Amino acid sequence: MKTAIVSALVMFGVAIVISMGVAALMKVLFLLIRRINAPKKG
């Protein structure tokens, strides 16, 4: 019983880390695309 709870908590933590990593990657990609598409000043 205890091992099942621990494994569930570990899976939950991994899912949170993965979702945070994906969100960070998408934010970085969005910034890069905006920088590339933006008209250069000067």
MODELLER restraints for C-alpha pairs under 7 A, 6 or more apart:
rsr = mdl.restraints
at = mdl.atoms
